Amino acid sequence: MVTTTQKDGETWFQCEECGMLFDVRADAQAHEDNCDTDSPSYLQ
Ligand SMILES: [Zn+2]
């Protein structure tokens, strides 16, 4: 889920999975669609 956060007086959009910040909601949403921290198969 993408959450909003205030930083330096501006609204940022944060990936709830990994905490990465974006200044555009669409970018955050696109990232989160590909964010796969729940199943890090590449670590196995
Ligand atoms: Zn993420």
mmCIF file of the protein (N, C-alpha, C, O) and its ligand, coordinates in Angstrom:
data_MODEL
# 
_entry.id   MODEL 
# 
loop_
_entity.id 
_entity.type 
_entity.pdbx_number_of_molecules 
1 polymer     1 
2 non-polymer 1 
# 
_entity_poly.entity_id                      1 
_entity_poly.type                           'polypeptide(L)' 
_entity_poly.nstd_linkage                   no 
_entity_poly.nstd_monomer                   no 
_entity_poly.pdbx_seq_one_letter_code       MVTTTQKDGETWFQCEECGMLFDVRADAQAHEDNCDTDSPSYLQ 
_entity_poly.pdbx_seq_one_letter_code_can   MVTTTQKDGETWFQCEECGMLFDVRADAQAHEDNCDTDSPSYLQ 
_entity_poly.pdbx_strand_id                 A 
# 
loop_
_entity_poly_seq.entity_id 
_entity_poly_seq.num 
_entity_poly_seq.mon_id 
_entity_poly_seq.hetero 
1 1  MET n 
1 2  VAL n 
1 3  THR n 
1 4  THR n 
1 5  THR n 
1 6  GLN n 
1 7  LYS n 
1 8  ASP n 
1 9  GLY n 
1 10 GLU n 
1 11 THR n 
1 12 TRP n 
1 13 PHE n 
1 14 GLN n 
1 15 CYS n 
1 16 GLU n 
1 17 GLU n 
1 18 CYS n 
1 19 GLY n 
1 20 MET n 
1 21 LEU n 
1 22 PHE n 
1 23 ASP n 
1 24 VAL n 
1 25 ARG n 
1 26 ALA n 
1 27 ASP n 
1 28 ALA n 
1 29 GLN n 
1 30 ALA n 
1 31 HIS n 
1 32 GLU n 
1 33 ASP n 
1 34 ASN n 
1 35 CYS n 
1 36 ASP n 
1 37 THR n 
1 38 ASP n 
1 39 SER n 
1 40 PRO n 
1 41 SER n 
1 42 TYR n 
1 43 LEU n 
1 44 GLN n 
# 
loop_
_struct_asym.id 
_struct_asym.entity_id 
A 1 
B 2 
# 
loop_
_chem_comp.id 
_chem_comp.type 
_chem_comp.mon_nstd_flag 
ALA 'L-peptide linking' y 
ARG 'L-peptide linking' y 
ASN 'L-peptide linking' y 
ASP 'L-peptide linking' y 
CYS 'L-peptide linking' y 
GLN 'L-peptide linking' y 
GLU 'L-peptide linking' y 
GLY 'peptide linking'   y 
HIS 'L-peptide linking' y 
LEU 'L-peptide linking' y 
LYS 'L-peptide linking' y 
MET 'L-peptide linking' y 
PHE 'L-peptide linking' y 
PRO 'L-peptide linking' y 
SER 'L-peptide linking' y 
THR 'L-peptide linking' y 
TRP 'L-peptide linking' y 
TYR 'L-peptide linking' y 
VAL 'L-peptide linking' y 
ZN  non-polymer         . 
# 
_pdbx_entity_nonpoly.entity_id   2 
_pdbx_entity_nonpoly.name        ? 
_pdbx_entity_nonpoly.comp_id     ZN 
# 
_pdbx_nonpoly_scheme.asym_id         B 
_pdbx_nonpoly_scheme.entity_id       2 
_pdbx_nonpoly_scheme.mon_id          ZN 
_pdbx_nonpoly_scheme.ndb_seq_num     1 
_pdbx_nonpoly_scheme.pdb_seq_num     101 
_pdbx_nonpoly_scheme.auth_seq_num    101 
_pdbx_nonpoly_scheme.pdb_mon_id      ZN 
_pdbx_nonpoly_scheme.auth_mon_id     ZN 
_pdbx_nonpoly_scheme.pdb_strand_id   A 
_pdbx_nonpoly_scheme.pdb_ins_code    . 
# 
loop_
_atom_site.group_PDB 
_atom_site.id 
_atom_site.type_symbol 
_atom_site.label_atom_id 
_atom_site.label_alt_id 
_atom_site.label_comp_id 
_atom_site.label_asym_id 
_atom_site.label_entity_id 
_atom_site.label_seq_id 
_atom_site.pdbx_PDB_ins_code 
_atom_site.Cartn_x 
_atom_site.Cartn_y 
_atom_site.Cartn_z 
_atom_site.occupancy 
_atom_site.B_iso_or_equiv 
_atom_site.pdbx_formal_charge 
_atom_site.auth_seq_id 
_atom_site.auth_comp_id 
_atom_site.auth_asym_id 
_atom_site.auth_atom_id 
_atom_site.pdbx_PDB_model_num 
ATOM   1   N  N  . MET A 1 1  ? 0.855  -1.201  0.000   1.00 0.00 ? 1   MET A N  1 
ATOM   2   C  CA . MET A 1 1  ? 0.000  0.000   0.000   1.00 0.00 ? 1   MET A CA 1 
ATOM   3   C  C  . MET A 1 1  ? 0.881  1.237   0.000   1.00 0.00 ? 1   MET A C  1 
ATOM   4   O  O  . MET A 1 1  ? 1.865  1.304   0.736   1.00 0.00 ? 1   MET A O  1 
ATOM   5   N  N  . VAL A 1 2  ? 0.528  2.221   -0.829  1.00 0.00 ? 2   VAL A N  1 
ATOM   6   C  CA . VAL A 1 2  ? 1.250  3.491   -0.861  1.00 0.00 ? 2   VAL A CA 1 
ATOM   7   C  C  . VAL A 1 2  ? 0.674  4.410   0.206   1.00 0.00 ? 2   VAL A C  1 
ATOM   8   O  O  . VAL A 1 2  ? -0.538 4.618   0.275   1.00 0.00 ? 2   VAL A O  1 
ATOM   9   N  N  . THR A 1 3  ? 1.558  4.960   1.039   1.00 0.00 ? 3   THR A N  1 
ATOM   10  C  CA . THR A 1 3  ? 1.118  5.891   2.069   1.00 0.00 ? 3   THR A CA 1 
ATOM   11  C  C  . THR A 1 3  ? 1.699  7.274   1.771   1.00 0.00 ? 3   THR A C  1 
ATOM   12  O  O  . THR A 1 3  ? 2.679  7.401   1.036   1.00 0.00 ? 3   THR A O  1 
ATOM   13  N  N  . THR A 1 4  ? 1.092  8.293   2.342   1.00 0.00 ? 4   THR A N  1 
ATOM   14  C  CA . THR A 1 4  ? 1.609  9.649   2.165   1.00 0.00 ? 4   THR A CA 1 
ATOM   15  C  C  . THR A 1 4  ? 2.343  10.073  3.427   1.00 0.00 ? 4   THR A C  1 
ATOM   16  O  O  . THR A 1 4  ? 1.992  9.661   4.532   1.00 0.00 ? 4   THR A O  1 
ATOM   17  N  N  . THR A 1 5  ? 3.363  10.899  3.249   1.00 0.00 ? 5   THR A N  1 
ATOM   18  C  CA . THR A 1 5  ? 4.128  11.401  4.388   1.00 0.00 ? 5   THR A CA 1 
ATOM   19  C  C  . THR A 1 5  ? 4.563  12.830  4.096   1.00 0.00 ? 5   THR A C  1 
ATOM   20  O  O  . THR A 1 5  ? 4.775  13.203  2.942   1.00 0.00 ? 5   THR A O  1 
ATOM   21  N  N  . GLN A 1 6  ? 4.694  13.620  5.147   1.00 0.00 ? 6   GLN A N  1 
ATOM   22  C  CA . GLN A 1 6  ? 5.133  15.000  4.994   1.00 0.00 ? 6   GLN A CA 1 
ATOM   23  C  C  . GLN A 1 6  ? 6.636  15.099  5.248   1.00 0.00 ? 6   GLN A C  1 
ATOM   24  O  O  . GLN A 1 6  ? 7.129  14.620  6.269   1.00 0.00 ? 6   GLN A O  1 
ATOM   25  N  N  . LYS A 1 7  ? 7.360  15.718  4.320   1.00 0.00 ? 7   LYS A N  1 
ATOM   26  C  CA . LYS A 1 7  ? 8.801  15.871  4.472   1.00 0.00 ? 7   LYS A CA 1 
ATOM   27  C  C  . LYS A 1 7  ? 9.199  17.202  3.849   1.00 0.00 ? 7   LYS A C  1 
ATOM   28  O  O  . LYS A 1 7  ? 8.895  17.468  2.686   1.00 0.00 ? 7   LYS A O  1 
ATOM   29  N  N  . ASP A 1 8  ? 9.886  18.041  4.635   1.00 0.00 ? 8   ASP A N  1 
ATOM   30  C  CA . ASP A 1 8  ? 10.304 19.349  4.151   1.00 0.00 ? 8   ASP A CA 1 
ATOM   31  C  C  . ASP A 1 8  ? 9.129  20.161  3.609   1.00 0.00 ? 8   ASP A C  1 
ATOM   32  O  O  . ASP A 1 8  ? 9.278  20.909  2.643   1.00 0.00 ? 8   ASP A O  1 
ATOM   33  N  N  . GLY A 1 9  ? 7.962  20.009  4.234   1.00 0.00 ? 9   GLY A N  1 
ATOM   34  C  CA . GLY A 1 9  ? 6.797  20.775  3.834   1.00 0.00 ? 9   GLY A CA 1 
ATOM   35  C  C  . GLY A 1 9  ? 6.125  20.275  2.576   1.00 0.00 ? 9   GLY A C  1 
ATOM   36  O  O  . GLY A 1 9  ? 5.197  20.907  2.072   1.00 0.00 ? 9   GLY A O  1 
ATOM   37  N  N  . GLU A 1 10 ? 6.587  19.140  2.062   1.00 0.00 ? 10  GLU A N  1 
ATOM   38  C  CA . GLU A 1 10 ? 5.981  18.596  0.853   1.00 0.00 ? 10  GLU A CA 1 
ATOM   39  C  C  . GLU A 1 10 ? 5.415  17.217  1.141   1.00 0.00 ? 10  GLU A C  1 
ATOM   40  O  O  . GLU A 1 10 ? 5.838  16.535  2.075   1.00 0.00 ? 10  GLU A O  1 
ATOM   41  N  N  . THR A 1 11 ? 4.459  16.823  0.329   1.00 0.00 ? 11  THR A N  1 
ATOM   42  C  CA . THR A 1 11 ? 3.875  15.496  0.471   1.00 0.00 ? 11  THR A CA 1 
ATOM   43  C  C  . THR A 1 11 ? 4.642  14.504  -0.389  1.00 0.00 ? 11  THR A C  1 
ATOM   44  O  O  . THR A 1 11 ? 4.855  14.717  -1.582  1.00 0.00 ? 11  THR A O  1 
ATOM   45  N  N  . TRP A 1 12 ? 5.052  13.407  0.254   1.00 0.00 ? 12  TRP A N  1 
ATOM   46  C  CA . TRP A 1 12 ? 5.742  12.341  -0.450  1.00 0.00 ? 12  TRP A CA 1 
ATOM   47  C  C  . TRP A 1 12 ? 4.890  11.080  -0.367  1.00 0.00 ? 12  TRP A C  1 
ATOM   48  O  O  . TRP A 1 12 ? 4.046  10.917  0.515   1.00 0.00 ? 12  TRP A O  1 
ATOM   49  N  N  . PHE A 1 13 ? 5.149  10.207  -1.315  1.00 0.00 ? 13  PHE A N  1 
ATOM   50  C  CA . PHE A 1 13 ? 4.408  8.950   -1.358  1.00 0.00 ? 13  PHE A CA 1 
ATOM   51  C  C  . PHE A 1 13 ? 5.387  7.821   -1.071  1.00 0.00 ? 13  PHE A C  1 
ATOM   52  O  O  . PHE A 1 13 ? 6.422  7.690   -1.723  1.00 0.00 ? 13  PHE A O  1 
ATOM   53  N  N  . GLN A 1 14 ? 5.036  7.011   -0.081  1.00 0.00 ? 14  GLN A N  1 
ATOM   54  C  CA . GLN A 1 14 ? 5.963  6.011   0.414   1.00 0.00 ? 14  GLN A CA 1 
ATOM   55  C  C  . GLN A 1 14 ? 5.454  4.603   0.185   1.00 0.00 ? 14  GLN A C  1 
ATOM   56  O  O  . GLN A 1 14 ? 4.297  4.287   0.463   1.00 0.00 ? 14  GLN A O  1 
ATOM   57  N  N  . CYS A 1 15 ? 6.338  3.765   -0.324  1.00 0.00 ? 15  CYS A N  1 
ATOM   58  C  CA . CYS A 1 15 ? 6.038  2.340   -0.443  1.00 0.00 ? 15  CYS A CA 1 
ATOM   59  C  C  . CYS A 1 15 ? 6.051  1.740   0.957   1.00 0.00 ? 15  CYS A C  1 
ATOM   60  O  O  . CYS A 1 15 ? 7.061  1.787   1.658   1.00 0.00 ? 15  CYS A O  1 
ATOM   61  N  N  . GLU A 1 16 ? 4.926  1.184   1.346   1.00 0.00 ? 16  GLU A N  1 
ATOM   62  C  CA . GLU A 1 16 ? 4.835  0.640   2.698   1.00 0.00 ? 16  GLU A CA 1 
ATOM   63  C  C  . GLU A 1 16 ? 5.673  -0.631  2.852   1.00 0.00 ? 16  GLU A C  1 
ATOM   64  O  O  . GLU A 1 16 ? 6.007  -1.019  3.972   1.00 0.00 ? 16  GLU A O  1 
ATOM   65  N  N  . GLU A 1 17 ? 6.007  -1.269  1.759   1.00 0.00 ? 17  GLU A N  1 
ATOM   66  C  CA . GLU A 1 17 ? 6.759  -2.524  1.813   1.00 0.00 ? 17  GLU A CA 1 
ATOM   67  C  C  . GLU A 1 17 ? 8.225  -2.288  2.176   1.00 0.00 ? 17  GLU A C  1 
ATOM   68  O  O  . GLU A 1 17 ? 8.766  -2.951  3.061   1.00 0.00 ? 17  GLU A O  1 
ATOM   69  N  N  . CYS A 1 18 ? 8.863  -1.337  1.487   1.00 0.00 ? 18  CYS A N  1 
ATOM   70  C  CA . CYS A 1 18 ? 10.303 -1.152  1.690   1.00 0.00 ? 18  CYS A CA 1 
ATOM   71  C  C  . CYS A 1 18 ? 10.655 0.245   2.184   1.00 0.00 ? 18  CYS A C  1 
ATOM   72  O  O  . CYS A 1 18 ? 11.801 0.498   2.554   1.00 0.00 ? 18  CYS A O  1 
ATOM   73  N  N  . GLY A 1 19 ? 9.667  1.170   2.196   1.00 0.00 ? 19  GLY A N  1 
ATOM   74  C  CA . GLY A 1 19 ? 9.909  2.493   2.747   1.00 0.00 ? 19  GLY A CA 1 
ATOM   75  C  C  . GLY A 1 19 ? 10.472 3.498   1.762   1.00 0.00 ? 19  GLY A C  1 
ATOM   76  O  O  . GLY A 1 19 ? 10.800 4.619   2.148   1.00 0.00 ? 19  GLY A O  1 
ATOM   77  N  N  . MET A 1 20 ? 10.590 3.120   0.493   1.00 0.00 ? 20  MET A N  1 
ATOM   78  C  CA . MET A 1 20 ? 11.120 4.041   -0.500  1.00 0.00 ? 20  MET A CA 1 
ATOM   79  C  C  . MET A 1 20 ? 10.152 5.197   -0.728  1.00 0.00 ? 20  MET A C  1 
ATOM   80  O  O  . MET A 1 20 ? 8.936  5.010   -0.744  1.00 0.00 ? 20  MET A O  1 
ATOM   81  N  N  . LEU A 1 21 ? 10.711 6.400   -0.905  1.00 0.00 ? 21  LEU A N  1 
ATOM   82  C  CA . LEU A 1 21 ? 9.898  7.599   -1.078  1.00 0.00 ? 21  LEU A CA 1 
ATOM   83  C  C  . LEU A 1 21 ? 9.875  8.048   -2.536  1.00 0.00 ? 21  LEU A C  1 
ATOM   84  O  O  . LEU A 1 21 ? 10.868 7.945   -3.256  1.00 0.00 ? 21  LEU A O  1 
ATOM   85  N  N  . PHE A 1 22 ? 8.714  8.548   -2.946  1.00 0.00 ? 22  PHE A N  1 
ATOM   86  C  CA . PHE A 1 22 ? 8.534  9.080   -4.298  1.00 0.00 ? 22  PHE A CA 1 
ATOM   87  C  C  . PHE A 1 22 ? 7.796  10.404  -4.207  1.00 0.00 ? 22  PHE A C  1 
ATOM   88  O  O  . PHE A 1 22 ? 6.996  10.613  -3.295  1.00 0.00 ? 22  PHE A O  1 
ATOM   89  N  N  . ASP A 1 23 ? 8.064  11.298  -5.151  1.00 0.00 ? 23  ASP A N  1 
ATOM   90  C  CA . ASP A 1 23 ? 7.351  12.584  -5.147  1.00 0.00 ? 23  ASP A CA 1 
ATOM   91  C  C  . ASP A 1 23 ? 6.125  12.566  -6.054  1.00 0.00 ? 23  ASP A C  1 
ATOM   92  O  O  . ASP A 1 23 ? 5.374  13.540  -6.118  1.00 0.00 ? 23  ASP A O  1 
ATOM   93  N  N  . VAL A 1 24 ? 5.933  11.464  -6.746  1.00 0.00 ? 24  VAL A N  1 
ATOM   94  C  CA . VAL A 1 24 ? 4.764  11.317  -7.610  1.00 0.00 ? 24  VAL A CA 1 
ATOM   95  C  C  . VAL A 1 24 ? 4.032  10.036  -7.222  1.00 0.00 ? 24  VAL A C  1 
ATOM   96  O  O  . VAL A 1 24 ? 4.629  8.961   -7.158  1.00 0.00 ? 24  VAL A O  1 
ATOM   97  N  N  . ARG A 1 25 ? 2.734  10.166  -6.964  1.00 0.00 ? 25  ARG A N  1 
ATOM   98  C  CA . ARG A 1 25 ? 1.978  8.999   -6.515  1.00 0.00 ? 25  ARG A CA 1 
ATOM   99  C  C  . ARG A 1 25 ? 2.024  7.867   -7.540  1.00 0.00 ? 25  ARG A C  1 
ATOM   100 O  O  . ARG A 1 25 ? 2.138  6.696   -7.176  1.00 0.00 ? 25  ARG A O  1 
ATOM   101 N  N  . ALA A 1 26 ? 1.935  8.222   -8.818  1.00 0.00 ? 26  ALA A N  1 
ATOM   102 C  CA . ALA A 1 26 ? 1.936  7.189   -9.855  1.00 0.00 ? 26  ALA A CA 1 
ATOM   103 C  C  . ALA A 1 26 ? 3.229  6.381   -9.830  1.00 0.00 ? 26  ALA A C  1 
ATOM   104 O  O  . ALA A 1 26 ? 3.218  5.171   -10.058 1.00 0.00 ? 26  ALA A O  1 
ATOM   105 N  N  . ASP A 1 27 ? 4.353  7.062   -9.549  1.00 0.00 ? 27  ASP A N  1 
ATOM   106 C  CA . ASP A 1 27 ? 5.632  6.369   -9.479  1.00 0.00 ? 27  ASP A CA 1 
ATOM   107 C  C  . ASP A 1 27 ? 5.661  5.419   -8.283  1.00 0.00 ? 27  ASP A C  1 
ATOM   108 O  O  . ASP A 1 27 ? 6.151  4.293   -8.377  1.00 0.00 ? 27  ASP A O  1 
ATOM   109 N  N  . ALA A 1 28 ? 5.131  5.890   -7.169  1.00 0.00 ? 28  ALA A N  1 
ATOM   110 C  CA . ALA A 1 28 ? 5.095  5.054   -5.982  1.00 0.00 ? 28  ALA A CA 1 
ATOM   111 C  C  . ALA A 1 28 ? 4.220  3.825   -6.222  1.00 0.00 ? 28  ALA A C  1 
ATOM   112 O  O  . ALA A 1 28 ? 4.565  2.714   -5.821  1.00 0.00 ? 28  ALA A O  1 
ATOM   113 N  N  . GLN A 1 29 ? 3.090  4.043   -6.877  1.00 0.00 ? 29  GLN A N  1 
ATOM   114 C  CA . GLN A 1 29 ? 2.178  2.937   -7.148  1.00 0.00 ? 29  GLN A CA 1 
ATOM   115 C  C  . GLN A 1 29 ? 2.824  1.922   -8.093  1.00 0.00 ? 29  GLN A C  1 
ATOM   116 O  O  . GLN A 1 29 ? 2.715  0.713   -7.891  1.00 0.00 ? 29  GLN A O  1 
ATOM   117 N  N  . ALA A 1 30 ? 3.496  2.430   -9.124  1.00 0.00 ? 30  ALA A N  1 
ATOM   118 C  CA . ALA A 1 30 ? 4.157  1.545   -10.086 1.00 0.00 ? 30  ALA A CA 1 
ATOM   119 C  C  . ALA A 1 30 ? 5.259  0.745   -9.413  1.00 0.00 ? 30  ALA A C  1 
ATOM   120 O  O  . ALA A 1 30 ? 5.430  -0.445  -9.678  1.00 0.00 ? 30  ALA A O  1 
ATOM   121 N  N  . HIS A 1 31 ? 6.011  1.414   -8.533  1.00 0.00 ? 31  HIS A N  1 
ATOM   122 C  CA . HIS A 1 31 ? 7.060  0.714   -7.794  1.00 0.00 ? 31  HIS A CA 1 
ATOM   123 C  C  . HIS A 1 31 ? 6.463  -0.374  -6.922  1.00 0.00 ? 31  HIS A C  1 
ATOM   124 O  O  . HIS A 1 31 ? 6.939  -1.509  -6.906  1.00 0.00 ? 31  HIS A O  1 
ATOM   125 N  N  . GLU A 1 32 ? 5.405  -0.009  -6.192  1.00 0.00 ? 32  GLU A N  1 
ATOM   126 C  CA . GLU A 1 32 ? 4.847  -0.956  -5.252  1.00 0.00 ? 32  GLU A CA 1 
ATOM   127 C  C  . GLU A 1 32 ? 4.269  -2.184  -5.944  1.00 0.00 ? 32  GLU A C  1 
ATOM   128 O  O  . GLU A 1 32 ? 4.287  -3.289  -5.400  1.00 0.00 ? 32  GLU A O  1 
ATOM   129 N  N  . ASP A 1 33 ? 3.761  -1.973  -7.147  1.00 0.00 ? 33  ASP A N  1 
ATOM   130 C  CA . ASP A 1 33 ? 3.251  -3.111  -7.914  1.00 0.00 ? 33  ASP A CA 1 
ATOM   131 C  C  . ASP A 1 33 ? 4.364  -4.126  -8.184  1.00 0.00 ? 33  ASP A C  1 
ATOM   132 O  O  . ASP A 1 33 ? 4.110  -5.322  -8.328  1.00 0.00 ? 33  ASP A O  1 
ATOM   133 N  N  . ASN A 1 34 ? 5.603  -3.625  -8.249  1.00 0.00 ? 34  ASN A N  1 
ATOM   134 C  CA . ASN A 1 34 ? 6.746  -4.500  -8.522  1.00 0.00 ? 34  ASN A CA 1 
ATOM   135 C  C  . ASN A 1 34 ? 7.573  -4.801  -7.280  1.00 0.00 ? 34  ASN A C  1 
ATOM   136 O  O  . ASN A 1 34 ? 8.518  -5.587  -7.338  1.00 0.00 ? 34  ASN A O  1 
ATOM   137 N  N  . CYS A 1 35 ? 7.219  -4.175  -6.145  1.00 0.00 ? 35  CYS A N  1 
ATOM   138 C  CA . CYS A 1 35 ? 7.947  -4.392  -4.911  1.00 0.00 ? 35  CYS A CA 1 
ATOM   139 C  C  . CYS A 1 35 ? 7.560  -5.755  -4.348  1.00 0.00 ? 35  CYS A C  1 
ATOM   140 O  O  . CYS A 1 35 ? 6.378  -6.048  -4.166  1.00 0.00 ? 35  CYS A O  1 
ATOM   141 N  N  . ASP A 1 36 ? 8.545  -6.571  -4.081  1.00 0.00 ? 36  ASP A N  1 
ATOM   142 C  CA . ASP A 1 36 ? 8.264  -7.968  -3.753  1.00 0.00 ? 36  ASP A CA 1 
ATOM   143 C  C  . ASP A 1 36 ? 9.018  -8.399  -2.504  1.00 0.00 ? 36  ASP A C  1 
ATOM   144 O  O  . ASP A 1 36 ? 9.633  -9.465  -2.475  1.00 0.00 ? 36  ASP A O  1 
ATOM   145 N  N  . THR A 1 37 ? 8.965  -7.562  -1.473  1.00 0.00 ? 37  THR A N  1 
ATOM   146 C  CA . THR A 1 37 ? 9.724  -7.866  -0.262  1.00 0.00 ? 37  THR A CA 1 
ATOM   147 C  C  . THR A 1 37 ? 9.146  -9.053  0.504   1.00 0.00 ? 37  THR A C  1 
ATOM   148 O  O  . THR A 1 37 ? 9.816  -9.649  1.348   1.00 0.00 ? 37  THR A O  1 
ATOM   149 N  N  . ASP A 1 38 ? 7.886  -9.388  0.195   1.00 0.00 ? 38  ASP A N  1 
ATOM   150 C  CA . ASP A 1 38 ? 7.265  -10.494 0.916   1.00 0.00 ? 38  ASP A CA 1 
ATOM   151 C  C  . ASP A 1 38 ? 7.817  -11.848 0.490   1.00 0.00 ? 38  ASP A C  1 
ATOM   152 O  O  . ASP A 1 38 ? 7.761  -12.814 1.251   1.00 0.00 ? 38  ASP A O  1 
ATOM   153 N  N  . SER A 1 39 ? 8.346  -11.918 -0.720  1.00 0.00 ? 39  SER A N  1 
ATOM   154 C  CA . SER A 1 39 ? 8.850  -13.206 -1.214  1.00 0.00 ? 39  SER A CA 1 
ATOM   155 C  C  . SER A 1 39 ? 10.198 -12.995 -1.920  1.00 0.00 ? 39  SER A C  1 
ATOM   156 O  O  . SER A 1 39 ? 10.281 -13.053 -3.147  1.00 0.00 ? 39  SER A O  1 
ATOM   157 N  N  . PRO A 1 40 ? 11.236 -12.752 -1.137  1.00 0.00 ? 40  PRO A N  1 
ATOM   158 C  CA . PRO A 1 40 ? 12.556 -12.506 -1.714  1.00 0.00 ? 40  PRO A CA 1 
ATOM   159 C  C  . PRO A 1 40 ? 13.222 -13.798 -2.169  1.00 0.00 ? 40  PRO A C  1 
ATOM   160 O  O  . PRO A 1 40 ? 14.210 -14.247 -1.588  1.00 0.00 ? 40  PRO A O  1 
ATOM   161 N  N  . SER A 1 41 ? 12.664 -14.377 -3.213  1.00 0.00 ? 41  SER A N  1 
ATOM   162 C  CA . SER A 1 41 ? 13.168 -15.669 -3.675  1.00 0.00 ? 41  SER A CA 1 
ATOM   163 C  C  . SER A 1 41 ? 14.606 -15.577 -4.147  1.00 0.00 ? 41  SER A C  1 
ATOM   164 O  O  . SER A 1 41 ? 15.331 -16.572 -4.149  1.00 0.00 ? 41  SER A O  1 
ATOM   165 N  N  . TYR A 1 42 ? 15.029 -14.356 -4.556  1.00 0.00 ? 42  TYR A N  1 
ATOM   166 C  CA . TYR A 1 42 ? 16.392 -14.205 -5.047  1.00 0.00 ? 42  TYR A CA 1 
ATOM   167 C  C  . TYR A 1 42 ? 17.436 -14.331 -3.934  1.00 0.00 ? 42  TYR A C  1 
ATOM   168 O  O  . TYR A 1 42 ? 18.635 -14.413 -4.200  1.00 0.00 ? 42  TYR A O  1 
ATOM   169 N  N  . LEU A 1 43 ? 16.958 -14.345 -2.676  1.00 0.00 ? 43  LEU A N  1 
ATOM   170 C  CA . LEU A 1 43 ? 17.885 -14.480 -1.560  1.00 0.00 ? 43  LEU A CA 1 
ATOM   171 C  C  . LEU A 1 43 ? 18.110 -15.937 -1.184  1.00 0.00 ? 43  LEU A C  1 
ATOM   172 O  O  . LEU A 1 43 ? 18.999 -16.254 -0.393  1.00 0.00 ? 43  LEU A O  1 
ATOM   173 N  N  . GLN A 1 44 ? 17.322 -16.796 -1.741  1.00 0.00 ? 44  GLN A N  1 
ATOM   174 C  CA . GLN A 1 44 ? 17.391 -18.194 -1.332  1.00 0.00 ? 44  GLN A CA 1 
ATOM   175 C  C  . GLN A 1 44 ? 18.393 -18.988 -2.175  1.00 0.00 ? 44  GLN A C  1 
ATOM   176 O  O  . GLN A 1 44 ? 18.570 -20.186 -1.956  1.00 0.00 ? 44  GLN A O  1 
HETATM 177 ZN ZN . ZN  B 2 .  ? 8.940  -0.965  -2.206  1.00 0.00 2 101 ZN  A ZN 1 
# 
